Amino acid sequence: LYSYDMANAHFSIFKSLCNSYGLNFPNIEMYLDNKAELREIWSHDYYVRPKALKSYLISWLYGNNNNAVRQNSCYDDVGEYGMKAIKKDAVLSGMYNEIVKGRKLIVRTLRDKKTITNILGKQRPIQDLRKDLCFILFGYETKIMEVANQFLDGGMMVYIYDGFLSSKIDVIALQNEVNRKLNLNIVFDEELVETPPLN
């Protein structure tokens, strides 16, 4: 049994969508290409736990700002020192600015006068940029899982948010299928699931 998870699902979807609209974001790309190493460096340098750092960066996609104020939803986990240091970091502040620019473009492209429609064809009244981007990204996440399940011919054993359990598959072929059908560059991480011994 193997576990397959989309690596940095929402950042990867976001980056692919921005690329499809002609925007290239070098800071987000650098982060996605070197996430483990960069998170380790930033975590060490800015005294922020890796999990808290990851959550903070993802929160930017959904409208959180990068200001070191108590009202920031990640203030308690990241801390004032960490937030100030992160805001001064060239790559991290660059990522934040790229997110703000990309969010506006993606959401405004997919809105009409009163509604927004995601990749699944679901439509709802427009809200703010943050909520509308969330609606778009979660729609793509679900669509990717649909493509994966079709690729596996219904062979997913367990579906888990942005991943699934199945027998061993050709990951490169799956990634190519997602790219072919959705024009998204998504990487799936593969991990063997150890079964506990039965005594």
Secondary structure, 3 states (H helix, E strand, C coil): CEEEEECCHHHHHHHHHHHHCCCCCHHHHHHHHCHHHHHHHHHHHHCCCHHHHHHHHHHHHCCCCCCCCCCCCCHHHHHHHHHHHHHHCHHHHHHHHHHHHHHHHHHHHHECCCEEECCCCCEEECCCHHHHHHHHHHHHHHHHHHHHHHHCCCCCCEEECCEEEECCCCHHHHHHHHHHHHCCCCCEEEEECCCCCCC
